[in-house]
Amino acid sequence: MAWKDLVEYSETHELLAKQLYVVFSTPTNGLGPVLENLDPHVAYQTKMELEGVMFAAGPFAGDGDLAQWHGEGMFVYRAESFEAATKLAEADPMHIAGARSFKVRLWLLNEGTYSVQLFYSGGKPKIV
């Protein structure tokens, strides 16, 4: 099926049809180089968040070992094109340093829910 046909199907069936770019980021040489670049990476991710580019991001638990983190992560960008999303991923200090490699995929967000609970006193908003 052509991608445009899938997008059209989603739109005509009252699905969200929001096109986003998912970046899968994988360590190239173990956890050590990832940890060495973690602070600049998080600063870059936070910048992308404040600019409205970052839709979501976070680490994956170990494959089969949910008690460990082996350095893998995923980010979801709001970008105008595949090329723009690739440039955003290339600019991540984690990727510049070669601590991780990445793969970009176009994703169609169709279903789901998102809720925020806001407390008037103390604490932060809670995502439910």
N, CA, C and O atoms as a MOPAC input file, in Angstrom:
PM7 MOZYME 1SCF
protein

 N      0.85400 1    -1.17700 1     0.00000 1
 C      0.00000 1     0.00000 1     0.00000 1
 C      0.89600 1     1.23500 1     0.00000 1
 O      1.86700 1     1.29800 1     0.75400 1
 N      0.58900 1     2.17500 1    -0.80500 1
 C      1.34800 1     3.42300 1    -0.83600 1
 C      1.11300 1     4.19000 1     0.46900 1
 O      0.00800 1     4.19400 1     1.01200 1
 N      2.17200 1     4.83800 1     0.95800 1
 C      2.07200 1     5.59200 1     2.21800 1
 C      0.97100 1     6.63600 1     2.14700 1
 O      0.19600 1     6.78600 1     3.09100 1
 N      0.89600 1     7.35900 1     1.03300 1
 C     -0.13200 1     8.40400 1     0.89900 1
 C     -1.53500 1     7.81500 1     0.98900 1
 O     -2.45400 1     8.46500 1     1.48800 1
 N     -1.70000 1     6.59100 1     0.50800 1
 C     -3.00200 1     5.92900 1     0.59700 1
 C     -3.33300 1     5.57000 1     2.04900 1
 O     -4.48500 1     5.66700 1     2.47300 1
 N     -2.32300 1     5.15900 1     2.79800 1
 C     -2.53400 1     4.85500 1     4.21600 1
 C     -2.89000 1     6.12400 1     4.99200 1
 O     -3.77600 1     6.10500 1     5.84700 1
 N     -2.20100 1     7.21800 1     4.69200 1
 C     -2.50900 1     8.50000 1     5.34200 1
 C     -3.94000 1     8.90800 1     5.00500 1
 O     -4.69200 1     9.32600 1     5.88500 1
 N     -4.31400 1     8.78900 1     3.73800 1
 C     -5.67000 1     9.14500 1     3.32300 1
 C     -6.70800 1     8.25700 1     4.02200 1
 O     -7.74400 1     8.74800 1     4.47100 1
 N     -6.43200 1     6.96300 1     4.11100 1
 C     -7.32800 1     6.04800 1     4.81900 1
 C     -7.51600 1     6.51900 1     6.26000 1
 O     -8.63900 1     6.58700 1     6.76000 1
 N     -6.40700 1     6.84200 1     6.91800 1
 C     -6.46300 1     7.28200 1     8.31400 1
 C     -7.30100 1     8.54400 1     8.45700 1
 O     -8.13100 1     8.65300 1     9.36000 1
 N     -7.08000 1     9.48200 1     7.57100 1
 C     -7.82100 1    10.75100 1     7.61900 1
 C     -9.31400 1    10.54900 1     7.37600 1
 O    -10.14000 1    11.18400 1     8.03200 1
 N     -9.66300 1     9.67500 1     6.44400 1
 C    -11.08000 1     9.47800 1     6.10800 1
 C    -11.79600 1     8.55600 1     7.08400 1
 O    -13.01700 1     8.41500 1     7.02700 1
 N    -11.02800 1     7.91900 1     7.99400 1
 C    -11.63700 1     7.05900 1     9.00400 1
 C    -11.52400 1     7.66000 1    10.41100 1
 O    -11.54300 1     6.95300 1    11.41900 1
 N    -11.40800 1     8.97800 1    10.43600 1
 C    -11.40400 1     9.75900 1    11.67700 1
 C    -10.30500 1     9.32600 1    12.64700 1
 O    -10.49800 1     9.34200 1    13.86300 1
 N     -9.14800 1     8.93700 1    12.09800 1
 C     -7.96900 1     8.66200 1    12.90700 1
 C     -7.11800 1     9.93400 1    12.93100 1
 O     -7.31300 1    10.82100 1    12.10000 1
 N     -6.20100 1    10.03100 1    13.85200 1
 C     -5.42300 1    11.25800 1    14.00100 1
 C     -4.58200 1    11.57000 1    12.76600 1
 O     -4.53000 1    12.72300 1    12.33700 1
 N     -3.93700 1    10.58700 1    12.19600 1
 C     -3.10800 1    10.74900 1    10.99100 1
 C     -2.01600 1    11.80000 1    11.17300 1
 O     -1.77700 1    12.61100 1    10.27900 1
 N     -1.35600 1    11.78600 1    12.32300 1
 C     -0.25700 1    12.71300 1    12.62100 1
 C      1.05400 1    12.04100 1    12.23000 1
 O      1.42700 1    11.01500 1    12.79800 1
 N      1.75300 1    12.62500 1    11.25500 1
 C      3.01700 1    12.06200 1    10.80700 1
 C      4.15400 1    12.61000 1    11.66200 1
 O      4.34300 1    13.82100 1    11.77400 1
 N      4.89800 1    11.69700 1    12.25400 1
 C      6.02100 1    12.02900 1    13.11100 1
 C      7.21800 1    11.18300 1    12.68300 1
 O      7.07200 1    10.23800 1    11.90800 1
 N      8.39500 1    11.52600 1    13.18900 1
 C      9.60300 1    10.78600 1    12.85200 1
 C     10.18600 1    10.17100 1    14.11300 1
 O     10.46900 1    10.87100 1    15.08600 1
 N     10.36300 1     8.85100 1    14.08700 1
 C     10.89500 1     8.11600 1    15.22400 1
 C     12.36500 1     7.81000 1    14.94900 1
 O     12.72700 1     7.31900 1    13.87900 1
 N     13.20100 1     8.11200 1    15.93900 1
 C     14.63200 1     7.84400 1    15.83900 1
 C     14.97400 1     6.75500 1    16.84300 1
 O     14.78200 1     6.93100 1    18.04600 1
 N     15.48000 1     5.63400 1    16.35300 1
 C     15.96700 1     4.55200 1    17.19900 1
 C     17.47600 1     4.74100 1    17.32900 1
 O     18.19000 1     4.75800 1    16.32600 1
 N     17.96000 1     4.88300 1    18.55900 1
 C     19.36100 1     5.20300 1    18.81000 1
 C     20.00900 1     4.05400 1    19.59000 1
 O     19.55900 1     3.69700 1    20.67800 1
 N     21.07900 1     3.47800 1    19.01200 1
 C     21.68900 1     2.25800 1    19.54000 1
 C     23.18300 1     2.45700 1    19.79900 1
 O     23.88400 1     3.02000 1    18.95800 1
 N     23.68000 1     2.00000 1    20.96000 1
 C     25.10600 1     2.13100 1    21.24600 1
 C     25.96700 1     1.45600 1    20.18100 1
 O     25.61500 1     0.40300 1    19.64800 1
 N     27.09400 1     2.08300 1    19.88700 1
 C     28.01000 1     1.52400 1    18.89200 1
 C     29.15500 1     0.76300 1    19.53700 1
 O     29.76700 1    -0.09400 1    18.89900 1
 N     29.45700 1     1.07100 1    20.81900 1
 C     30.60200 1     0.43800 1    21.47300 1
 C     30.35400 1     0.31000 1    22.98100 1
 O     31.20100 1     0.68500 1    23.79200 1
 N     29.20300 1    -0.21500 1    23.33600 1
 C     28.88800 1    -0.42700 1    24.74100 1
 C     28.36400 1     0.81600 1    25.44600 1
 O     28.17200 1     1.86600 1    24.83200 1
 N     28.14000 1     0.67400 1    26.73400 1
 C     27.52100 1     1.72300 1    27.53700 1
 C     28.48300 1     2.85400 1    27.89900 1
 O     28.04100 1     3.98900 1    28.08000 1
 N     29.77800 1     2.57800 1    28.01000 1
 C     30.74800 1     3.59000 1    28.42800 1
 C     30.68000 1     4.88100 1    27.63500 1
 O     30.51300 1     5.94200 1    28.23800 1
 N     30.80200 1     4.84800 1    26.29900 1
 C     30.72500 1     6.07400 1    25.50800 1
 C     29.35700 1     6.77100 1    25.61400 1
 O     29.27000 1     7.99600 1    25.52900 1
 N     28.31500 1     5.99000 1    25.79600 1
 C     26.97900 1     6.57400 1    25.96900 1
 C     26.95000 1     7.40000 1    27.25000 1
 O     26.48000 1     8.53800 1    27.24300 1
 N     27.44400 1     6.84100 1    28.34200 1
 C     27.45800 1     7.55700 1    29.62100 1
 C     28.33100 1     8.80700 1    29.54600 1
 O     28.00500 1     9.82500 1    30.15600 1
 N     29.43400 1     8.74100 1    28.80400 1
 C     30.31800 1     9.89900 1    28.64800 1
 C     29.63300 1    11.05500 1    27.92900 1
 O     29.99800 1    12.21300 1    28.12900 1
 N     28.64600 1    10.74900 1    27.09700 1
 C     27.95700 1    11.77500 1    26.30000 1
 C     26.53500 1    12.03600 1    26.77100 1
 O     25.77800 1    12.73600 1    26.09900 1
 N     26.16800 1    11.48500 1    27.90800 1
 C     24.78400 1    11.57500 1    28.37200 1
 C     24.36500 1    13.01100 1    28.70100 1
 O     23.27600 1    13.43300 1    28.31100 1
 N     25.19900 1    13.75900 1    29.40300 1
 C     24.81400 1    15.13000 1    29.76700 1
 C     24.59100 1    16.02300 1    28.54400 1
 O     23.55900 1    16.69000 1    28.47300 1
 N     25.52300 1    16.06500 1    27.57100 1
 C     25.26100 1    16.89200 1    26.39200 1
 C     24.05700 1    16.39800 1    25.57900 1
 O     23.33200 1    17.19700 1    24.98600 1
 N     23.85500 1    15.09000 1    25.55700 1
 C     22.69400 1    14.52000 1    24.86200 1
 C     21.39800 1    15.00100 1    25.50400 1
 O     20.48600 1    15.44600 1    24.80700 1
 N     21.31400 1    14.91300 1    26.83100 1
 C     20.10400 1    15.34000 1    27.54000 1
 C     19.88200 1    16.83800 1    27.34300 1
 O     18.74000 1    17.27100 1    27.18800 1
 N     20.94300 1    17.62900 1    27.34600 1
 C     20.81200 1    19.07500 1    27.10300 1
 C     20.24300 1    19.32300 1    25.70700 1
 O     19.38700 1    20.19000 1    25.53400 1
 N     20.71000 1    18.57100 1    24.71500 1
 C     20.19600 1    18.71600 1    23.34700 1
 C     18.72400 1    18.30600 1    23.28200 1
 O     17.91000 1    18.99300 1    22.66400 1
 N     18.39200 1    17.20000 1    23.91100 1
 C     17.00800 1    16.72900 1    23.90900 1
 C     16.08900 1    17.76400 1    24.58000 1
 O     14.99000 1    18.03300 1    24.09400 1
 N     16.54300 1    18.33100 1    25.68400 1
 C     15.74900 1    19.33400 1    26.38600 1
 C     15.56000 1    20.56400 1    25.51300 1
 O     14.47400 1    21.14400 1    25.48700 1
 N     16.59800 1    20.96600 1    24.80300 1
 C     16.49000 1    22.09800 1    23.86800 1
 C     15.43300 1    21.80200 1    22.80700 1
 O     14.59900 1    22.65400 1    22.50100 1
 N     15.46900 1    20.60100 1    22.25100 1
 C     14.47900 1    20.21000 1    21.23700 1
 C     13.06600 1    20.23200 1    21.82800 1
 O     12.10500 1    20.60700 1    21.15600 1
 N     12.95900 1    19.83100 1    23.07700 1
 C     11.66400 1    19.84800 1    23.75900 1
 C     11.15200 1    21.28500 1    23.89600 1
 O      9.99600 1    21.56900 1    23.58100 1
 N     12.01200 1    22.18300 1    24.36400 1
 C     11.61400 1    23.57800 1    24.56800 1
 C     11.27400 1    24.27400 1    23.25800 1
 O     10.46400 1    25.20100 1    23.24200 1
 N     11.88000 1    23.84000 1    22.16600 1
 C     11.60200 1    24.41100 1    20.84200 1
 C     10.35600 1    23.80100 1    20.20000 1
 O      9.94100 1    24.23700 1    19.12600 1
 N      9.75500 1    22.79800 1    20.84500 1
 C      8.55100 1    22.18000 1    20.30800 1
 C      8.80600 1    21.11700 1    19.25900 1
 O      7.87100 1    20.65300 1    18.60500 1
 N     10.05400 1    20.72600 1    19.09000 1
 C     10.41100 1    19.70000 1    18.10500 1
 C     10.22200 1    18.30000 1    18.68100 1
 O      9.75700 1    17.39000 1    17.99400 1
 N     10.58900 1    18.14200 1    19.95000 1
 C     10.55200 1    16.82900 1    20.58900 1
 C      9.13000 1    16.49100 1    21.01200 1
 O      8.53300 1    17.19200 1    21.82900 1
 N      8.60200 1    15.42900 1    20.45900 1
 C      7.27700 1    14.93900 1    20.83800 1
 C      7.38400 1    14.01600 1    22.04300 1
 O      6.56200 1    14.07000 1    22.95700 1
 N      8.41200 1    13.16600 1    22.03200 1
 C      8.64100 1    12.22100 1    23.12100 1
 C     10.06200 1    11.67500 1    22.98400 1
 O     10.63200 1    11.66600 1    21.89300 1
 N     10.62300 1    11.22100 1    24.10200 1
 C     11.94900 1    10.60600 1    24.07500 1
 C     12.16000 1     9.81500 1    25.35300 1
 O     11.54000 1    10.09200 1    26.37900 1
 N     13.03200 1     8.83600 1    25.28000 1
 C     13.37400 1     8.09400 1    26.48300 1
 C     14.13700 1     6.82700 1    26.18300 1
 O     14.23100 1     6.40000 1    25.03200 1
 N     14.68600 1     6.22200 1    27.23600 1
 C     15.49500 1     5.00900 1    27.10000 1
 C     14.64700 1     3.74600 1    27.06000 1
 O     13.48700 1     3.74100 1    27.47200 1
 N     15.25900 1     2.66600 1    26.54900 1
 C     14.65800 1     1.33300 1    26.57000 1
 C     15.34000 1     0.49800 1    27.65100 1
 O     16.55800 1     0.56300 1    27.81300 1
 N     14.56300 1    -0.27600 1    28.38100 1
 C     15.14300 1    -1.26700 1    29.29100 1
 C     15.83400 1    -2.33400 1    28.45000 1
 O     15.53200 1    -2.50700 1    27.26900 1
 N     16.75800 1    -3.03800 1    29.07500 1
 C     17.50500 1    -4.07100 1    28.37000 1
 C     16.60100 1    -5.11500 1    27.73400 1
 O     15.53900 1    -5.44100 1    28.26600 1
 N     17.02500 1    -5.62700 1    26.60800 1
 C     16.28100 1    -6.64700 1    25.88300 1
 C     16.32900 1    -7.94700 1    26.67000 1
 O     17.37700 1    -8.58900 1    26.74100 1
 N     15.21000 1    -8.33900 1    27.25900 1
 C     15.15000 1    -9.55500 1    28.05500 1
 C     15.61400 1    -9.36300 1    29.49000 1
 O     15.39900 1   -10.23500 1    30.33200 1
 N     16.25000 1    -8.22900 1    29.77900 1
 C     16.72700 1    -7.93200 1    31.13300 1
 C     16.17600 1    -6.57200 1    31.52700 1
 O     16.83600 1    -5.54900 1    31.34500 1
 N     14.99000 1    -6.56300 1    32.05600 1
 C     14.30700 1    -5.30800 1    32.35200 1
 C     14.90100 1    -4.55400 1    33.53500 1
 O     14.44000 1    -3.46000 1    33.85900 1
 N     15.91000 1    -5.11900 1    34.18300 1
 C     16.54500 1    -4.46700 1    35.33300 1
 C     17.75700 1    -3.63600 1    34.92200 1
 O     18.36600 1    -2.98700 1    35.77300 1
 N     18.12300 1    -3.63900 1    33.64000 1
 C     19.32100 1    -2.93200 1    33.17500 1
 C     19.00200 1    -2.01000 1    32.00700 1
 O     18.02800 1    -2.20700 1    31.28100 1
 N     19.84900 1    -0.99900 1    31.84600 1
 C     19.81800 1    -0.13400 1    30.66600 1
 C     21.13900 1    -0.31100 1    29.95100 1
 O     22.20300 1    -0.17000 1    30.55500 1
 N     21.07500 1    -0.61700 1    28.67100 1
 C     22.28200 1    -0.86700 1    27.89000 1
 C     22.61100 1     0.27900 1    26.94300 1
 O     23.48100 1     0.15300 1    26.08200 1
 N     21.90400 1     1.40800 1    27.10700 1
 C     22.23500 1     2.60200 1    26.33900 1
 C     21.34900 1     2.90200 1    25.15400 1
 O     21.59400 1     3.87700 1    24.44300 1
 N     20.32600 1     2.10000 1    24.91600 1
 C     19.43400 1     2.34700 1    23.77800 1
 C     18.36900 1     3.37900 1    24.12600 1
 O     17.96600 1     3.50000 1    25.28300 1
 N     17.91500 1     4.12100 1    23.11800 1
 C     16.84600 1     5.08600 1    23.33100 1
 C     16.05300 1     5.31700 1    22.06800 1
 O     16.39400 1     4.82700 1    20.99100 1
 N     14.99400 1     6.07100 1    22.22700 1
 C     14.11300 1     6.40500 1    21.09900 1
 C     13.64000 1     7.84200 1    21.27000 1
 O     13.34900 1     8.27300 1    22.38600 1
 N     13.56300 1     8.58300 1    20.17400 1
 C     13.02500 1     9.93400 1    20.20000 1
 C     12.00300 1    10.05100 1    19.08800 1
 O     12.10400 1     9.38100 1    18.06000 1
 N     11.02500 1    10.90100 1    19.30000 1
 C     10.00300 1    11.15900 1    18.29400 1
 C     10.00600 1    12.66500 1    18.02300 1
 O      9.74400 1    13.47200 1    18.91400 1
 N     10.30800 1    13.02100 1    16.77700 1
 C     10.40500 1    14.42300 1    16.37200 1
 C      9.20000 1    14.86100 1    15.55900 1
 O      8.62600 1    14.08500 1    14.79400 1
 N      8.83400 1    16.11200 1    15.74000 1
 C      7.94100 1    16.81000 1    14.82200 1
 C      8.86300 1    17.48600 1    13.80700 1
 O      9.56600 1    18.43700 1    14.15000 1
 N      8.86600 1    17.01300 1    12.58200 1
 C      9.74900 1    17.56900 1    11.56300 1
 C      8.99200 1    17.69900 1    10.25100 1
 O      7.98800 1    17.02300 1    10.02800 1
 N      9.48200 1    18.56700 1     9.39600 1
 C      8.83500 1    18.82600 1     8.10500 1
 C      9.08700 1    17.72200 1     7.07800 1
 O      8.32200 1    17.55900 1     6.12800 1
 N     10.17700 1    16.96200 1     7.28100 1
 C     10.53300 1    15.94600 1     6.29400 1
 C     11.46200 1    14.92100 1     6.92800 1
 O     11.98200 1    15.12100 1     8.02600 1
 N     11.65700 1    13.82900 1     6.21600 1
 C     12.59800 1    12.80200 1     6.64100 1
 C     14.00600 1    13.39400 1     6.74700 1
 O     14.74600 1    13.10800 1     7.68700 1
 N     14.35600 1    14.22300 1     5.76600 1
 C     15.67500 1    14.84300 1     5.75200 1
 C     15.86200 1    15.75600 1     6.96000 1
 O     16.93300 1    15.76200 1     7.56800 1
 N     14.83600 1    16.52400 1     7.31200 1
 C     14.91400 1    17.41900 1     8.47800 1
 C     15.05600 1    16.60700 1     9.76300 1
 O     15.83100 1    16.97700 1    10.64400 1
 N     14.32500 1    15.52000 1     9.87600 1
 C     14.42300 1    14.66200 1    11.05600 1
 C     15.81100 1    14.02900 1    11.14000 1
 O     16.37100 1    13.90600 1    12.22900 1
 N     16.35800 1    13.63400 1    10.01700 1
 C     17.70000 1    13.05300 1     9.98900 1
 C     18.73200 1    14.08000 1    10.44500 1
 O     19.64800 1    13.74500 1    11.19600 1
 N     18.59500 1    15.31500 1    10.00400 1
 C     19.52700 1    16.37200 1    10.42700 1
 C     19.43900 1    16.61800 1    11.93100 1
 O     20.45800 1    16.85000 1    12.58100 1
 N     18.23200 1    16.56800 1    12.48800 1
 C     18.06900 1    16.72500 1    13.93800 1
 C     18.79200 1    15.59800 1    14.67600 1
 O     19.47300 1    15.84300 1    15.67200 1
 N     18.64700 1    14.37900 1    14.19500 1
 C     19.31400 1    13.23500 1    14.82600 1
 C     20.83000 1    13.33500 1    14.67700 1
 O     21.56800 1    13.01300 1    15.60700 1
 N     21.28900 1    13.77700 1    13.52200 1
 C     22.72600 1    13.92200 1    13.29200 1
 C     23.34600 1    14.95400 1    14.23300 1
 O     24.51600 1    14.83500 1    14.59700 1
 N     22.57300 1    15.96300 1    14.62900 1
 C     23.06600 1    17.03900 1    15.49100 1
 C     23.10000 1    16.65400 1    16.97000 1
 O     23.62700 1    17.40600 1    17.79000 1
 N     22.55400 1    15.51100 1    17.31300 1
 C     22.56400 1    15.04400 1    18.70100 1
 C     24.01100 1    14.73000 1    19.09100 1
 O     24.68200 1    13.96300 1    18.40100 1
 N     24.49800 1    15.31800 1    20.19600 1
 C     25.87900 1    15.05700 1    20.62500 1
 C     26.20900 1    13.56600 1    20.76900 1
 O     27.35600 1    13.16600 1    20.56800 1
 N     25.23800 1    12.76400 1    21.10700 1
 C     25.44800 1    11.32100 1    21.24300 1
 C     25.85700 1    10.72400 1    19.89800 1
 O     26.72500 1     9.85300 1    19.83700 1
 N     25.22700 1    11.19800 1    18.81900 1
 C     25.52100 1    10.68900 1    17.48900 1
 C     26.77600 1    11.34400 1    16.92100 1
 O     27.56300 1    10.68600 1    16.24100 1
 N     26.96800 1    12.63400 1    17.19400 1
 C     28.18300 1    13.31600 1    16.73800 1
 C     29.41800 1    12.61700 1    17.29200 1
 O     30.40200 1    12.42600 1    16.57700 1
 N     29.36500 1    12.23400 1    18.56900 1
 C     30.49700 1    11.57900 1    19.21800 1
 C     30.69700 1    10.14300 1    18.75500 1
 O     31.74000 1     9.54800 1    19.02700 1
 N     29.71400 1     9.57700 1    18.05900 1
 C     29.81700 1     8.18800 1    17.62000 1
 C     29.48600 1     7.18300 1    18.70800 1
 O     29.72800 1     5.98700 1    18.54500 1
 N     28.92800 1     7.66400 1    19.82800 1
 C     28.56300 1     6.75700 1    20.92000 1
 C     27.36100 1     5.90400 1    20.56500 1
 O     27.19200 1     4.79600 1    21.07500 1
 N     26.54100 1     6.42900 1    19.69500 1
 C     25.36700 1     5.69200 1    19.20500 1
 C     25.23600 1     5.90200 1    17.70500 1
 O     25.67400 1     6.91500 1    17.16000 1
 N     24.62900 1     4.93100 1    17.05700 1
 C     24.16600 1     5.08500 1    15.67700 1
 C     22.65300 1     5.22500 1    15.74000 1
 O     22.04700 1     4.96500 1    16.77900 1
 N     22.04300 1     5.63200 1    14.64000 1
 C     20.59300 1     5.83400 1    14.67000 1
 C     19.94400 1     5.44900 1    13.36200 1
 O     20.58200 1     5.36600 1    12.31200 1
 N     18.65000 1     5.22000 1    13.47000 1
 C     17.80300 1     4.93900 1    12.30500 1
 C     16.54900 1     5.77600 1    12.45800 1
 O     15.94300 1     5.80000 1    13.52900 1
 N     16.15100 1     6.46800 1    11.39000 1
 C     14.95400 1     7.31000 1    11.39900 1
 C     13.85000 1     6.59500 1    10.63400 1
 O     14.08200 1     6.05000 1     9.55500 1
 N     12.64600 1     6.60200 1    11.20000 1
 C     11.47100 1     6.01100 1    10.54200 1
 C     10.31500 1     7.00100 1    10.58800 1
 O     10.10900 1     7.66800 1    11.60200 1
 N      9.57100 1     7.10000 1     9.51000 1
 C      8.34200 1     7.88500 1     9.47200 1
 C      7.24800 1     7.06600 1    10.14200 1
 O      7.08300 1     5.88200 1     9.85200 1
 N      6.50100 1     7.70500 1    11.04000 1
 C      5.47700 1     7.02000 1    11.83400 1
 C      4.16700 1     7.78600 1    11.72300 1
 O      4.15400 1     9.01700 1    11.73600 1
 N      3.08300 1     7.05900 1    11.61600 1
 C      1.75100 1     7.65100 1    11.56300 1
 C      1.04000 1     7.36200 1    12.88300 1
 O      0.63000 1     6.23300 1    13.15000 1
 N      0.90300 1     8.39700 1    13.69500 1
 C      0.19900 1     8.26700 1    14.97100 1
 C     -1.28600 1     8.35600 1    14.68800 1
 O     -1.77200 1     9.38500 1    14.21900 1
 N     -2.00900 1     7.28300 1    14.97100 1
 C     -3.43700 1     7.21500 1    14.66000 1
 C     -4.32300 1     7.12500 1    15.89800 1
 O     -5.30700 1     7.85600 1    16.01700 1
 N     -3.97400 1     6.23000 1    16.81600 1
 C     -4.85100 1     5.97300 1    17.95500 1
 C     -4.07600 1     6.15900 1    19.25100 1
 O     -2.84600 1     6.13000 1    19.27400 1
 N     -4.82400 1     6.35000 1    20.31900 1
 C     -4.23200 1     6.46200 1    21.64600 1
 C     -4.93400 1     7.54000 1    22.44600 1
 O     -5.93800 1     8.10600 1    22.01500 1
 N     -4.39200 1     7.80900 1    23.60700 1
 C     -4.95700 1     8.83300 1    24.47100 1
 C     -3.84200 1     9.47900 1    25.26900 1
 O     -2.78300 1     8.88300 1    25.46900 1
 N     -4.07900 1    10.68100 1    25.71800 1
 C     -3.10800 1    11.41800 1    26.50500 1
 C     -3.88300 1    12.29000 1    27.48100 1
 O     -4.76900 1    13.04900 1    27.08700 1
 N     -3.54400 1    12.17500 1    28.74100 1
 C     -4.23500 1    12.95900 1    29.76400 1
 C     -3.20700 1    13.57300 1    30.69800 1
 O     -2.15800 1    12.98300 1    30.95500 1
 N     -3.51100 1    14.74400 1    31.19700 1
 C     -2.65400 1    15.41300 1    32.16100 1
 C     -3.49900 1    15.77500 1    33.36700 1
 O     -4.59000 1    16.32900 1    33.22500 1
 N     -2.99600 1    15.46200 1    34.55600 1
 C     -3.65900 1    15.83600 1    35.79900 1
 C     -2.83400 1    16.96200 1    36.39700 1
 O     -1.64000 1    16.78500 1    36.63700 1
 N     -3.44000 1    18.11400 1    36.64300 1
 C     -2.74900 1    19.28300 1    37.15600 1
 C     -3.17500 1    19.54100 1    38.59000 1
 O     -4.36200 1    19.67000 1    38.88800 1
 N     -2.18300 1    19.61400 1    39.47800 1
 C     -2.44300 1    19.87700 1    40.88700 1
 C     -2.25000 1    21.37400 1    41.14300 1
 O     -1.26700 1    21.95600 1    40.68400 1
 N     -3.15500 1    21.98700 1    41.85200 1
 C     -3.04600 1    23.42100 1    42.13700 1
 C     -1.98900 1    23.71100 1    43.18900 1
 O     -1.36900 1    24.77400 1    43.15300 1
 N     -1.77200 1    22.81800 1    44.10100 1
 C     -0.77300 1    23.06900 1    45.14500 1
 C      0.29900 1    21.98000 1    45.10900 1
 O     -0.00600 1    20.79500 1    44.98300 1
 N      1.53400 1    22.39500 1    45.22000 1
 C      2.65900 1    21.46100 1    45.28700 1
 C      2.74900 1    20.52900 1    44.11100 1
 O      1.75900 1    20.27100 1    43.42600 1
 N      3.91400 1    20.03700 1    43.88700 1
 C      4.11300 1    19.00300 1    42.87300 1
 C      4.04900 1    19.51600 1    41.44400 1
 O      3.92100 1    20.71300 1    41.18700 1
 N      4.14200 1    18.58300 1    40.54900 1
 C      4.16300 1    18.85200 1    39.12600 1
 C      2.92700 1    18.24000 1    38.48600 1
 O      2.23200 1    17.43400 1    39.10400 1
 N      2.65700 1    18.62700 1    37.24400 1
 C      1.58500 1    17.92200 1    36.52600 1
 C      1.89100 1    16.43100 1    36.43600 1
 O      3.05400 1    16.03000 1    36.38500 1
 N      0.86200 1    15.63000 1    36.41900 1
 C      1.01600 1    14.17700 1    36.34600 1
 C      0.42000 1    13.69400 1    35.03000 1
 O     -0.72600 1    14.00600 1    34.70700 1
 N      1.19500 1    12.94000 1    34.28400 1
 C      0.68900 1    12.34400 1    33.03700 1
 C      0.02300 1    11.02900 1    33.40900 1
 O      0.64100 1    10.17600 1    34.04600 1
 N     -1.23600 1    10.85900 1    33.01400 1
 C     -1.97300 1     9.63800 1    33.33700 1
 C     -2.35600 1     8.89500 1    32.07900 1
 O     -2.98400 1     7.83800 1    32.15200 1

